[in-house]
Amino acid sequence: MAKDGKIRPLETLSGVLASARAQGRSIVHTHGVFDLLHIGAIRHLEQAKALGDILVITIAADDDAAGGQPRPLFNQDMRAEALAALSCVDHVAVGKWPRAADAIQAVRPDVYVRWDDEAGAEEERAEVRATEEALVRASGGRVVSLPRTGLKSAGLTHRYLPAFPSEAGGFLGSFCSRYSAEQVSGWLQRTASLRVLLVGEAIIDEYQYCETLGKSGKEPVLAVRYVSDEKFAGGILATANQAAAFSDHVGLLTLLGAQESHEQFIREKLDPKVDAMFLFVPGARTILKRRLVETYPFQKLFEIYFMEPEVPETVSKALYARLAAVLPRYDAVVVTDYGHGMLTPEIIELLCSQDCFLAINTQTNAANQGFNTVSKYRRADYVCLSEKELRLEARNRSQDLRLLMAQAAEKLSCKRMLITRGREGCLCYHPGQGFVAVPPFTNRVVDRIGAGDALLAVSALCAAQDAPMDLIGFVGNAVGAQAVEIVGNRSVIGREALAGQIDALMNYSNSRPSGAARPAVGHDDRPGGLSSGVHGSRARAGKTGGEEMAPDDGRPVGPAPLQPFVGTQCQEVPTW
């Protein structure tokens, strides 16, 4: 056993600790990632050891350690070995679960030590702490909170060994001078009360993993060997699941095929909070997109679409009637239009004629190239597209993107627009706030499938509250940075994970001079949520993205002049 037997499997540790208790020795326990050991961490562990006789540290496993932040620099074995080298540490074990609560049950400490700056929204931290305290007290122990002394592993890592693209630093320094993590979290917390309806095509994404064998001996065909397969609830199903991670009131309206519906699979994959409303297309199958993926490197070879060319008129009329009946129940509607025939001109007009907040994404894919552009909609409160999709709408490859955005926003009477730009992040626009470019927050891309849907779902919930556009772009890119590290739609970005990512990003604020004031920007103190005009088109007083905003006193805000924009150039993004 490495380091004088200090590193042990969690299962065998309980027996060792039972022997120590029999000798009257007290057990102190703490849990964390412990990625980068520094003098502050060592002092904290020495303080913890002083509270008892034996100090036990459980560390988060590699798959659980990120918590919304970039994956640890050092793997779990290295982190365990570094901790075991400290004289104040008696035992180290790698946790089998992401939460400390499970490790607490295994260790049953006399004293459990936690730090007073754990990442996450305050409500979530309180819930986690209450669970931990209950478990510790159930075994006769007590909980001690130790304050940080100013040094944090995450802060040092992000400052000196950043996992974010280099151009993110400048934006984050400016962003953190305008907002605190608590202000950003406030907008996200308020999404829980929004009643949001998701409308769009349900898609089953199937990955068939394979190994390339080479060219066939008789035909010019690539031959592969099947390894395994995996299915995901994609399309509007994935967007609904992501929305349900933040909103407590999510409705879903979509079509399934009556012949091969995959209904049981879909219901198993949907978040229980999603109120799913399915209409069935006779004789059809639910849209399935099968992709052959080489296991290493993770590379898609080709894809097959299983879908019907048209939706029968009788089904379209039934969908129209159902949509008309349920729309009044919701504050916001998020439309993900994949251009596969579900959303007819009549249904689109119904969506545009409603008074509720309307967020739109029209996607370009192999089945609708050139036929599915955002101008099908005559109005929108928030539009989220890729740069390619906007340029396809404008039929313009090279014109200044800002001008195209301003023209599209005017055409759609749209007050909020976010255009994703791949390795260049995103560009946000509001007529009263101008433009703001938000850089990407990751260099690591595993799979882009589903990342845009995740960004749309969370950013639309912020836009529905009339959040400032730089904050919407920040949150959207934070979600996207995590989503591109997930294979397909295997999981969603939860509240806690996003809070961890925000905490990691905003550690850049530590580089600002001490005592620097933060203006109170980002809070909407008006009562009543959306029913009181939270999604109104007027800009809030203060500054966002460096542009002056008009006061929220009822005066109309005219279009702002196009602001100079310096595009950010990112390094090539590796794909694993």
TORTORLUM-877478 format. One record per residue: x negated, y negated, z of N, C-alpha, C, O in turn. Coordinates in steps of 0.2 Angstrom, whole numbers, plus 5000, padded with zeros to 4 digits. Atoms other than C-alpha are relative to their C-alpha. Example, Ala and Ser with C-alpha at 12.3 -4.5 7.8 and 13.67 -1.06 7.14 Angstrom:
! residues 2
499650065000493850225039499649945000499149955003/500450064999493250055036500449955003500149895004/
This chain:
! residues 576
499650065000500050005000499649945000499149935004/500450065001499349834995500049965006500549965010/500150054994498749705008500250045006500650015010/500049974993498549825023500850035001501050025007/499349974999500349905020500549955001501149965004/499550054999501249735021500650004995501149994997/499550005005502149755005500450075000500150124999/499649944999503549885007500750004996500949944995/499350005003505149934998500549985005500450005011/499550024996506649865006500350055004500550055010/499749944997507350035010499650035006499950055011/500449974995505950085021499849955005499649975011/500250064995505749915030500450015006500249995012/499550004995507249945041499750055006499850045012/500349964996506350095049499549975004499449985010/500550034997504850005053500249945005499949945010/499850064996505749855060500450035006500450005012/499649974995506849975071499550025006499650015012/500549984995505250035079499749945004499649945010/500250074997504649855082500549985005500349965011/499550024995506249815091500050045006500150025012/500049964994506149965102499449985005499450005011/500550024996504549895108500149935003499649905006/499850064998505449735112499749944996499749884999/500350065004504649625098500649974996501050014993/499550045004505749495089499850004993499349994991/500150005008506049495070500249934998500849914999/499950075004505949325060500150024993499650054990/499949985007506649335043500149944996500449894998/499850055005506649215028500050034993499750084992/499949975006507049235010499949944995500149894996/500050055005506649144994499650024994499550084993/500449985006505649144977499350005002498950055000/500750014999503949084983499650014994499150054994/500350005006503349054966499249985000498850014998/500750045000501848934969499949995007500149945010/500250014993501048944986499649945001499149934997/500450074998500448774993500049995007500350035011/500150014993499948705009500749995004500850015010/499450014997501748645013500450075001500650085007/499749944999502448825010499650045006500050075010/500449974995501048895021500249985007500350015012/499850034994501448775035500750025002500850035008/499349974999503248825034500050075003500450085008/500149934998502849005036499750015007499950055010/500350004993501748975051500549985005500550005010/499550034995503148875059500550065001500850075007/499549945000504349025055499750055005500150085009/500349954996503149145063500049995007500050035011/500050024993503049045079500650015003500750015009/499449994997504849085082500150075002500650085005/500049934998504549265085499450044999498950014999/500649965000503349415084499850024993499350034992/500149975006503549485067500449964994501049954995/499750045005503849385051500150044994499650074991/499849975006504749465037500249964994500649914995/499850045005504849385020500350054994500050104992/499749965006506049455006500049944995500249894995/500050055006505849374989500550024995500650084994/499549995005507049364975499650044994499150024992/500349975005506649484961500049964993500449914993/500150055006506149414944500749994996500849934994/499450015004507849444936500549955004501049925001/499550044996508749344950499749945003500049905005/500350064997507449214955500149944996500149885000/499950075004507849084941500549965004500449905005/499550044997509449024949500249944996500349894999/499950065004509648904935499449974998499449924993/500750035002507848854935499650054995499850104994/500449965004506548914923499750065004499650065010/500249944997505949094926499349995004498949955002/500650014996504549104940499450014995499450054991/500749995004502749084933499750065002499450094998/500349944998502249234943500550055001501050045004/499549944999503149404943500050025007499650005012/499849984993503849484959499450035003499350025009/500649964997502249594962499549955002499249955007/500550054999501149444961500249955006499849945010/499750044995502249334972499950045007499850015012/500049964994502349474985499250015002499150005008/500749994998500449504985499749935003499349945008/500350074998500049314987500349995008499949975012/499750014993501249315003499750055005499550035010/500349954995500449475010499349985002499150005007/500750034998498749385010500049965005499549945008/500050054994499349265023500050045006500450095007/500049964993498949315041500649995004500750035008/499450014996500549245047500650054998501150055001/499549965003501549365036499950075002499350105001/500149934998501849545043500350054995500050104994/499749965005503049615030500349964994500549914995/499750035006503549575012500450054996500150114995/499649965004504949655002500349964994500549914995/499750035006505649624985500850015001501050075001/499349994999507549594987500350034994500150024988/499649965006508749704976500649964998500949984993/499450045002510049564976499849934999499349915003/500250075001510049384971500149965006499849915007/499950044994510749324988499650025006499550085006/500349994994509949315004500450045005500250085009/499649974995511449385013499950084999499950115005/500149935001511149565006499350025004499350075007/500649994997509349555012500049995008499750035012/499850014993509949495029500350065003500150085009/499649944998511049645031499550065001499550105005/500549954999509549755028499449995005499250045009/500650024995508249665039500349995007500050025012/499650024993509549615054499549975004499349995009/500550034996508349485060500349975007500949965008/499850044993508349405078500049934998500449895001/500050075002507949235069500050004993499550034990/500050015007508449195051499849934999500149885001/500350075001507449045045500249984992500150024988/499850025007508148945030499749925000499649895005/500350075001507548775022500649964999501149984997/499450045000508648625023500149964993500549924993/499950045007508548575004500150064995499950054989/499849955005509248734995500449974995500849924996/499650025006509848704978500750025000500950075002/499349985001511648694973500549945003500249905007/499550054998513248594976500150005007500050065010/499950004993513548544994500650055002500550095007/499549964998515148644994499850075000499950125004/500349935001514248804987499550015006499550075008/500549984994512848785000500350015006500150055010/499749984994514048775014500350075000500350105006/499749935000514948935009499450055001499550105004/500649954999513249025007499750005007499650055010/500350004993512648965024500550035005500250065009/499549974996514249015032500050075000500050115005/500149935001514049185025499450035004499450085007/500649984997512249195031500050005007499850055011/499950014993512649135048500450065003500250095008/499649944998514049265050499650065001499750105005/500349945000512949405045499450015006499350065009/500650004995511449355057500350015007500150045011/499750004993512649325072500350075001500350095007/499749934999513449495069499650055002499750105006/500549954998511849585072499649975007499149995009/500350034993511449465088499549954999499149945003/500550055001510349345079500249935000500849925001/499850085001510249155076499749984994499250014992/500250035006509949045062499649935002499949895006/500450064999508548905062499949974993499750004989/500150045006508448775049499449965001499349925006/500650034999506748705046499949954994500149964988/500150055006506448535036499450014996498950034998/500650015005505348515021499649945002499849905005/500550064998503848405023499949964994499449924994/500150045006503948335005499750044995499950024989/500349965006503048474995500550054999500850095003/499649945002504148594985499650044995499450014990/500349965005503548734975500349984993499949974988/499650025007504848694961499749934998499649924992/500350075002504248504961499350004997499249974992/500749995002502448554960499950034993499650014989/500049965006502748674946500349964994499949964989/499750045005503848554936499549944998499549924992/500550065001502548414938499450024996499149994992/500749985003500948504934500050064996499550074992/499949945004501548664926500750004997501050054998/499350005002503148614917500250054995499850074991/499849955005504148744908500549964995500749994991/499650045004505148604900499549974994498949964995/500450035005504548524883499749935003500049905007/500350064997503348374886500449944999500449905003/499650065001504548254879500649995005500949935005/499450004995505848294892499849955006500249925009/500350044995504748204905500349925000500549905005/499950075000505048024899500849995001501049945004/499350015000506948044897500250025008500649985010/499849984994507148134914499849945005500149935010/500250054995506147994923500549945000500649915005/499550055001507347864916500750025003501049985006/499449974998508847974919500150005008500649985011/500049994993508348004937500049935004500149925010/499950074997508247814940500749975000500849925003/499350025000510047794936500550055004501050025006/499549954996510847954944499650045005499050055004/500249954995510548064959500350074998500850074994/499849935001510748254958500850005003501250045000/499450004997512248224970500649974995501149994995/499650035005513048104957500250054994500850054992/499949955005512848234943500550055002500950074999/499649954997513548364954500749985001501250025001/499350034999515048254958500450014994501050034995/499649995006515648254940500150074999500750094997/499949935001515448444939500550035005500950075003/499649984995516348474955500749984999501250025000/499350025002517848374949500350034994500950034993/499749965006518048484934500550065003500950084999/499649944997518848614946500749994999501150034998/499350015000520448524946500349994993500949984992/499750015007520648494927500450064998500250124999/499649955003521948594918499850004993500049964989/500350005006521148644902500350064996500350124998/499749955005521848744887499450014995499249964991/500549985005520648834875500450034994500850084995/499649975006521248864857499550014995499049974993/500449985006520348954843500050074999500350115002/500049935002519849124836499650045005499150025007/500349954996519449274847499550044995499750064990/500549975004517849354840499750055005499550045010/500449954996517049524846499349994997499250014991/500750005002515149504844499750075002499650085008/500349934999514349674842499350004998499149984992/500750005001512449694843499850084999499950125004/500349935000511749864836499349994999499049974995/500850004999509949874842499750064996499950114996/500449955004508749964830499349995000499049945002/500750015001506949994826499950014992500150054989/500150005008506349954808499550064999499050075002/500449945002505650114799499649984994499150004993/500350025006505250024783500450014994501050024994/499649995006505750034765500250074998499850114999/499849945002506750174759499650034994499449994990/500449985005505850294748500350004993499950014988/499650005006507150294734500349944998500449934992/499650065001507950124735499649945003499349955008/500350064996507349944739500449985005500749925005/499650014994508249954755499650015007499250055007/500349994993507649924773500350055004500950055005/499749954996507850074783499949995008499349975009/500150014993508150064802500250065004500650105001/499849954995508350184817500449975005500249935009/499550034995509850154828499750025007499550075008/500249994993509450134846500650005005500750045009/499450004996510950074855500549944998500349914993/499650065002512349944854500349975006500450005012/499750044994513249814865500549954997500449924991/499450045002514849714863500149945005500049955011/499950064996515249534869500649974998500949984992/499450045002516849434870499749934998499549895002/500350065003516349294859500649954997501149964999/499650055002517149144850500449975006500049955010/499650044995518549064860500050035007500150005012/500049964994518449204873499449985004499449975010/500650024997516649154877500149935003499949915008/499950074998517148964878500550005006500349965011/499650004994518549004890499750035006499850005011/500449974994517449114901499649945003499549945009/500450064998516248964902500449955003500249925008/499550054997517648844906500250025007500249985011/499849974994518248954919499550005006499750015012/500650014995516548944928500149945004499749935009/500050074997516948764932500749985001500849945006/499350024998518848744931500450055003500350115001/499549954997520148834941500650014997501050054999/499349995003521548814929499850004992499849954989/500249995007521048884912500650044996500750104998/499549965004522348934898499650024994499149984992/500349985007521849024882500550034995501050074997/499549985005522849044866499650024994499349984991/500349975006522249154852500450054997500950074999/499749955003522649284840499550065000498950065000/500449935001522149474840500350044995500950034993/499749955005522349604827500450055004500350085009/499649954997523749724831499750074998499950125002/500349935002522849874822499450025005499450075007/500649984996521149864831499949935004499549895003/499950064996521549734845499449995004499249935006/500650004995520049774857500349965006499949935010/499750034994521349704870499750025006499649975011/500349984994520749804884499349985002499249965007/500750035000518949764881500049925002499749905006/499950084999519449574880500249995007499949945010/499750024993520449574896499550025005499549995010/500549984995519049664905499449955000499149945006/500650055001517749534899500349935002499849895004/499850074998518849384903500049995007500150035011/500050024993518649284919500850015003501249994999/499450004998520149324930500449945001501049945001/499750065000520549144931500349984994500749934993/499750025007520949134912500750034999500850095000/499449985002522749134908500150024993500149974989/500149985007522649234892500750004997501150044999/499449995004524049214879499850024993499549984989/500249965007523849334864500650004996501250024998/499549995005524849334848499750054996499150054994/500349955004524549484837500250004993500849994991/499950005008524349494818500150074998499750114998/499849935002525249644811499550034995499349994990/500449975005524149764801499349985000498950004996/500750035001522549664805499650035006499850065011/500449994995521049694816499749935003499749885000/500350064997520349564829499349994996498950044995/500650025003518849474821499450045004499350035010/500649974997517249574824499449984995499449994989/500750025003515449514819499550055002499350045008/500549954998514249654819499349984997499249974991/500750025002512349614819499550055002499650085007/500549954999510949734817499449965003499149914999/500550044996509549674829499450055001499550105004/500649974999507749734829499849995008499849935010/500150004993507349774847499449965002499449925007/500650044998505549704847499749984993499550034989/499750064996505449564842500750005000501050024995/499250005000507249524846500149964994500149894994/499950035006507649484828500650034996500750094995/499449975004509349494819499850014993499549974989/500249995007509149574802500649994995500449954990/499450025004510949554795500650015004500650045009/499350004997512749544799500550024996500550014990/499449985004514449614794500649975003500649985009/499450034998516049524796500650054999500750074993/499449965001517649624799500649955002500749945008/499550054999519049504797500550004994500450024989/499550005005520649474787500049934996499849884999/500150065004520649344773500549945002500449895002/499550054998522249254779500550035006500550085007/499649994994523449244794500749994997500949944994/499350005003525349284789500349945002500249915008/499750064998526449134789500550015006500649965010/499649994994527649214802499650005006499849975011/500550014994526149224814499849935001499849915007/500250074999525649044811500649965003500549925007/499450034997527448994815500150015007500349975011/500049984993527449094831499549965004499649945010/500650034996525749024836500249925001500149895006/499850075000526448844832500549995006500449955010/499550004995527948874843499750015007499949975012/500349994994526948944857499649945003499649925009/500550064998525648804857500449945002500349905007/499650054998527048674857500350005007500449965010/499649994994527848754872499549995006499749975011/500450004994526248764883499649935000499349925005/500450065000525348604878500149955005499649925009/499850044995526248494890499750025007499749975012/500249984993525548594905499349985001499049985007/500750014999523748544902499849934999500149894996/500350075001522648384904499650004994499549944991/500550005005521348434891500150064996500350124998/500149955004521248544876499450004996499149954994/500749995003519648614869500150054994500350114995/499949975006519748674851499350034997498949984996/500549975003518448794844500250034994500550084994/499749985007518848804825499450044996499050004994/500549965004517848944817500250004992499850034989/499850015007518748914800500250074998500150084992/499849935003519449094799500850014999501050064999/499350005002521249044796500549995005501149995004/499550004995522049034813500349935001500949925002/499750074999522248844814500249974993499749954989/499750025006523348794800500149925000500049895005/499950084999523648604795500649985004500549935008/499550014996525248614804499850005008500049965012/500349994993524448674820499549945002499549925007/500550064999523048544818500449945002500249905006/499650064999524348404817500350005006500449955010/499750004994525248464832499549995006499649955010/500650014995523548464842499949925000499849895005/500250075000523148284836500649965002500549905004/499450044998524948224840500149995007500549955009/499950004993524848264858499649945004499149915001/500350054996524348134872499450035004499049985007/500549974996523148254881499349994997499349984991/500750005002521248244880499950064995500050114996/500249955005520648334864499350004998499049954996/500749995001518948404862500050054994500350104994/500049965006518548474845499350024998498849994998/500649985003517148584838500250044993500650094994/499949965007517248644819499350034998498950004997/500649975001515948774816499950024993500450044989/500249985006515048814800499750075000499250085004/500249945000514748994797500050034993500250004988/500049975007514449114782500750014997500750014991/499349995003516349144780500349934998500849944994/499650075002516848954778499549954998499849894998/500450055002515348864771500349954996500649964990/499750065004515948694765500849995001501049944998/499350005000517748734769500349985007500949985009/499850014993517848694788499649945003499249955007/500450064998517348514792500549975005501149985005/499650034994517948404807500649954997501049945001/499550055003518948284795500750034999501150004997/499349975000520348414795500449975006501049975005/499750024994520748334812500049924999499549894997/499950075001521448154811499849965006499649905006/500250034994520948114829499750055005499850115005/500349964994519848174844499849955005499649905003/500350044994519348114861499350025001498949975003/500749984999517748214860499850054994500250094993/500249955006516848294845499350025002498849995004/500749974998515348414848499950044994500250094992/500249965006514548474832499250014999498949985003/500750005002512848524825499849954995500349924992/500250055005511848404814500250024993500549994989/499849975006512148524800500749994998500949974993/499350005001513948524802500349934999500749924995/499950075001514048334803499849984993500249944990/500250025007513048314787500450034995500550004990/499549975005514148434778500649975000500949964994/499450045001515648334783499949944996500349924992/500250075003514748174777499850014993499749974989/500349995007514048264761499449964999499349934994/500650045001512448184765499450035004499550055010/500649974997510748264769499549965003499249985008/500650044998509648124773500149935003499749905006/499950074997510547964779499950005007500050065011/500150004993510247904796500550035004501150015003/499549974997511148014808500449965004501049975005/499650044996511747874819500549974996501149964998/499550035005512647794804500550054999501150034999/499549945002513447964800500550015006501150025006/499649994994514047974818500449955001501049965003/499550064999514747804819500550004995501149984997/499550005005515647824803500550065002501150055001/499649954998516347994809500549985006501050005006/499650024994516847924826500649954998501149955001/499550045002517747784817500650034997501250014998/499549975004518647894805500550045005501150055003/499649954996519248014819500349965006500649995011/499950044994519547864832499850045006500150045011/500449964995518347964843499649965004499149925001/500450044995517547884858499450035002498950005005/500549974997516348014862499850064995500250104993/500249955004515248124851499350025002498949985004/500649974998513848244854499850044994500150084992/500349965005512748314840499450035002498950005004/500549964998511648454843499550004995499650004989/500550005005509948454834499450055001498950044999/500549954999509048614839499549985004499549965010/500750014996507248594844500049925002499549905005/500050074998507648404845500549985005500649925005/499550014995508948414858500749984997500950014993/499350025003510548314855500049925000499649895003/499950085001511048134850500849995002501250024999/499450014998512548064859500249934998499849884998/499850075002513647914854500749985003501150035004/499350034998515047804862500049934997499549904998/500050075003515547644853499849955005499549905003/500150064995515447544869499350015004499049975007/500649984996513847634876499450004995498850014997/500549995004512847654860499750074999500150125000/500349945001511647794856499550025006499249985008/500549984995510647904868499750074997500150114996/500349945002509448044863499850045006499450015010/500249964994509248184875499650064998499850104993/500549955002507748304873500350075002500750075007/499949934998507848494874499750015007499249985009/500349994993507548564892499750075000499750105006/500349945000506748724887499650014994499749994988/500449985005505448794876500150084998499850104993/499949935001506048974877500750024997501250005000/499449985004507349044865500150074999499650104996/499949935001508049214866500550024995500450054990/499549995005509649204857500449945000500649915005/499650065001510649054850500750015000501149975001/499349995000512249144849500349995006500150015012/499750024994513449074861499849945004500249915008/500350064996512348924867500449944998500649905003/499650055002513348804857500750005003501049955005/499350004997515048864864499949995008500449955010/500150024993514348854882499949935001500249905006/500150085000513748674879500749974999500849925003/499350035001515448634872500450005006500749955008/499549994995516448704886499849955006500349925009/500150044994515548614900499949934999500249885003/500050075002515148454891500749974999500849915001/499450035001516948434886500449995007500849945007/499750014994517548454904499749935003500149905007/500350074997516348304909500349944996500549894998/499850055004516948204894500849995001501049935001/499350014998518748234899500149965006500749935007/500050054994518348134915499749934998499749895003/500350065002517647994905499349995003499149935005/500750004998515848034911499649964995499749964989/500550035004514447924904499750054995499650104996/500349955006513747994887499350025002499250085000/500749974998511948014894500150055005499750105004/499949954995512648114908500350064996500150124998/499749945004513648224896499550034996499550094996/500549975004512148244885499550045005499350105003/500549964996511048294900500350065003500050115002/499649944998512348414907500050054994499950114995/499949955005512648494890499350034998499350094997/500749975002510748514886499850055006499450105005/500149954994510548594904500350064999500050115000/499749945001511848714900499750044994499650104994/500349965006511148754883499350035001499250084998/500649984998509448774890500050075003499650115002/499949934997510048924900500350044996500150104996/499649955005511248994887499550034995499650094993/500449975005509849014874499550055003499250094999/500449954997508949124887500450075001500150115004/499549954999510449244887500150044994500350004989/499849965006510749384875500749994998501150015003/499350015001512349344866500449965005500249915008/499650034994513749304878500150055006500650075008/500149954994513149434891500349975006500550015010/499850044993513549304905500149934998499949904993/499950075000514049134908499649965004499249995009/500450044996513148984916500549985006501049945005/499650014995513948974933499849935004499349905002/500150064996514048824945499450005003499049955003/500649994996512648884956499449994995498949964997/500650005005511448914941499949934997499449914997/500150075003511848744933499749955006499349915004/500350044995511548664950499350015001498949965002/500749995000509848744951499649974995499149944996/500350035006509448694934499949925000499449894999/500050074999509948514938499549985005499149935004/500550024994508948514954499350014997498849964999/500650005003507448574944499849954995499349924996/500150065005507648444930499849945004499449905002/500050074996507848304943499450005005499449955008/500750004995506248354953499549954997499149925000/500550055003505448234940500149935004499749895003/499950064996506248094951499549995005499449945008/500550014995504848134964499449964998499149945002/500550045002503648054953500149925000499649884999/499950074999504447884955499849975006499750015011/500250034994503847764968500550015005501150005004/499549994994504547794985500449945001500149885001/499650064998505947684990500349974994500749924994/499750035006506447654972500850015000501050075002/499350004999508347614972500350044994500150034988/499649975005509647714962500649965000501049955005/499450035001511047614955500650055001500550114999/499449954999512747694960500450004993500949974993/499749995007513147744942500350085000500050125003/499749945001514247894938500650035003500950085002/499449984996515647904950500649974998500649914996/499350025001517447884946500450005006500650055008/499649994994518347834961500749984999501149985004/499250015001520047804953500350065002500150125000/499649944998521347924961500450034994500549994989/499549975005522348044951499850044994500250074991/500349965005521148124939500349984993500449924992/499850025007521748124921500649974999500749924995/499450035001523448074924500049925002500449895000/500150074999522747904930499549974995499349924996/500350025005521847884914499250015000498849974998/500749994999520147964918499750014993499149994992/500349995007519948004899500149944996500149954990/499950065004520247824894499449994996498950014997/500550015004519247754881499549945002499049934999/500450064997518547604891499450025003499450075007/500649984997516747614897500049975007500349925008/500050024993516347594915499449955001498949954997/500550054999515247454922499450035002499450095005/500649974998513447484924499650014993499849994988/500449985005512147554912500050074999499950115003/500149935001512047714903499650014994499749974989/500449995006510647774891499649934998499449934993/500450065002509847604892500449944997500249894995/499650055003511347514884500549975005500750005010/499550044996512447384892500750034998500950044993/499349985000514247444895500549945002500349915007/499650054998515747334896500450025006500450085008/499749984993516647324913500750034998501050024993/499449965000518147434916500649955002500949975007/499550054998519347284917500650004996501049954996/499450005005520547324903499849974994500249974989/500150035006519647224890499850054995499450104997/500249955005519347324874499349994998499049944999/500750005002517647374869499950014993500150064990/500249995007517047344852499450044998499150065003/500649955002515847454842499449965002499349905000/500750034999514047424848499650014994499750054990/500550005006512747384835499650065001499450095006/500549945000511647534830499449985003499049945001/500650014997510247544842499450034997499550094994/500649965002508447584837500050075003500050075009/500049934997508247774839499350024997499150034991/500649975001506547854840500150075001500250105006/499949934999506748034836499450045003498850025003/500549964996505848164847499850064996500250094993/500249955004504748284839499850065005499350045009/500149954995504648454848499550054997499550064991/500449955003503448594847500450064998501050064999/499649945002503948754838500350045005499950065010/499749964995505148854848499950074999500150104994/500149935001504649034850500650045001501050025005/499449964999505949164848499750075002499350104998/500249934997505749334858500550054998500450115000/
